[in-house]
Amino acid sequence: MSQVNYNAMSNTELKQYFLKHRGNRAAFQAYLDRINQHPLRIIASPSDPDFDEKVQAAIRRKLEATRNRST
C-alpha cells in the first residue's frame, strides 16, 4: 500500500480525504495538526455594537493581505 503525503494536500483536500477515510488515524491526526496550526480568530460577537465595522475591517485586511501576496 502506498504512503499518503498529507503535507502535499491543501487544507480542503486533507479535510475531504479524512472525511472519505474516517478510520484512518494518521489522516485524522494530520487534519487536527493542520487546523490547530492556525486557530480561528474571533473578530466580534453578534452583540458587539461595532460588529459591522469590525467585520468590514477584517474583510479589508484579508483582501489587502491577498493583494500583497499576489504582487
C-alpha positions, 0 to 999 in steps of 0.5 A: 500500500502506498504512503499518503503525503498529507503535507502535499494536500491543501487544507480542503483536500486533507479535510475531504480525504479524512472525511472519505477515510474516517478510520484512518488515524494518521489522516485524522491526526494530520487534519487536527495538526493542520487546523490547530496550526492556525486557530480561528480568530474571533473578530466580534460577537453578534452583540458587539455594537461595532460588529459591522465595522469590525467585520468590514475591517477584517474583510479589508485586511484579508483582501489587502493581505491577498493583494500583497501576496499576489504582487 
